[in-house]
């Protein structure tokens, strides 16, 4: 089930929201979901993502707020009562 959710998050961000992603981070940017770790007790899912930039890293690209919003939308789509928390890394 985790691999399905990981693939869907990547599809949702990289394909369905490609224009938003490229407008925000630059052309050719993609998001990779490295892992999902859930906490049943706290009802959270830790989503580890890498933001792969095609350009350079600067003050304008070190902002993961768009990723937060899009991952949250995926969890609302699945109708889960778990809250996503994001760990983000950047790669060029």
Steps between C-alpha positions, in 0.01 A plus 500: 500500500786742580651461154163582342466816708860602425443456127171688514656795687777517238246475216273763653782750546721426196227444240175662611668807651804517272429859395469619861813311598707647215363850554592485869836319487613533138473299180580130524448472877365169631409362840606154619335338801774310684294348779178504698505430874178489695430550869174329592499651850547860382307454172773654285688386192854625453560556129869524401535680165784622281441808286719451192576836344637538148633847575700633790397507864441852624292683760191486276508122447555404866132508582308176535155655553367384161600141579321524837180617334504235225580209737221617732259495201595137428424396857163680487427316172561164670262605779741401773497647849882497504681833474805517270826649626772574246877458511638667191844496341626675189715358224639658184 
